[in-house]
Amino acid sequence: AAAAAAAAAAAMDDNEKVSTLKCMGFNESQALQALRMCNGNMDLAVDRLISGLIPSTGTIGTSSTSTSTSTGTGTGEGQSTDKKRKAVKQLGKKAASKKKN
């Protein structure tokens, strides 16, 4: 009975994680794939999703958006990615706090 309760709690936690990622704009397939790749670690899953390692088709591979190159100093793209990561993490924290209330 304890194992069944633990499995149910884990499934609920995974559902909440998928819901949070969907609130961030990712589809369910992307969310599930990212969470599986990262053993349920939300921070790593968000990083994978933002970096484009998990395309919207749900397959792992290179997408045209993840292979773009920039010219110039090379700092602009990294700063933009950092800002996106921070915004997505803040959104995730807000969604998690709303569920607690």
N, C-alpha and C positions, 0 to 999 in steps of 0.2 A: 504494500500500500504506500509506503514511503517513497519507493522508486517511481510509482505512478504519479504521486503528488509532485515530485521533483521534475518529472518529465513535463507535466502540465504547466508548472511554473516557468520552465525554460521555454516552452512553446509560446506562452503568453509574452514573455520578455522578447522573444524573436518577433512576434507580431507587432509589439510596440516599436521595436527598432525599424521594422519595415515601414510602419505607418509614419514614423518620424522622417525616414528617408524620402518617402512619397510626398510628405509635406514640403520637403526641400526641393521638389521638382523632378525627382528621379522616378522612373516607372518601377513597378513591382519586380519585374524580371531583373533589372539592374540592381535593385536593393538586395534581393535574395542572393544573387551571384556575388556581390561585393561582400556581404556578410559571411557567406560560405568561404570565400577566399581568405577572409581575415579572421576566421574562427569566432565570429560574433563581435569583434572589436569595432565599435562604432567609429572611433577616430580614424582608424586605418581604412575602414570601408569608405568613409567620406573622402579621404585623401585619394583613394583609388578611383572613386567616381568622378571627382573634380579633375583629376589628371587625365581623364579620358581613357584609362586602361580598360574600362568596361563600357563599350559603346551601347547605344540604345537598342540595338538589335538583340542584345543578350548574349553575344558571342565574344569570346576573348580574342583579341588580335589588334592589329594596328588600324586605326581609323584615320581618315584624312585630316581630322581636326587635331589629332595628337602628334602628327608628323610635321606640323608647320614650323617654319624657322623664322627668326626675326633678324632684322638688320640693325645696325647701329650699335649701341653699347650693350644691348642684351639684358638690361636691367628692367625695362618696362614690363615685359611679359611676366617675369618672376614676381614683381610687385603686384601685378594684377591678380595672379594666382593666389598670392598670400592674402590679398584682400577678400577674394572669393572664399577661401578656406575659413577665414575668420568669420565672415558673414554667415556661412553655412553652419558653422559650429554654434554661433550665437542663436541662430534660428532653431537648431536642434535643442539647445538648452531651454529656450523659451517654450518649445513644444512639450518637452519633458516636464517643465514646471507647471504647465497648464494641466497636464494629465494628473499630477499629484494633487492639484487643488480641486 
